[in-house]
Amino acid sequence: MERFKRSHSPCPVGRASRILGDRWVILILREAFLGATRFEEFLPNTGINRAALTSRLAALVDHGIMERDPPDARKAQYRLTEAGRELAPVMAAMRDWGDRWMFAERGDERLP
């Protein structure tokens, strides 16, 4: 898989969407906010395969959203950086929007 490249868009939304617009990245971030730190902890609740997880974690580290500690260890931990932690309101807004507007389990009706 091709490595994520930084966007050169003059628009901050365009630049952010280059990394944050990936479905797997959002799910990885969700797991990080829920306390996952080890590679294996990101797998069960995301449905992501190992290769995709490896590339997305590397991209998150490259973009300064997560850090790998220690950087070269086989059993490293991944932690949100300050930039990553600042995504908390974005993730909360996505959760709240999903709760309100995504289809309910009981059918096609939207939640009030």
Buried (B, 14 or more C-beta within 10 A) or exposed (E): EEEBEEBEEEEEEEBBEBBBEBEBBBBBBBBBBEEBBEBEBBBEEBEBEEEBBEBBBBBBBBBEBBBBEEEEEEEBBBEBBEEBEEBEEEBEEBEEEEEEEEEEEEEEEEEE
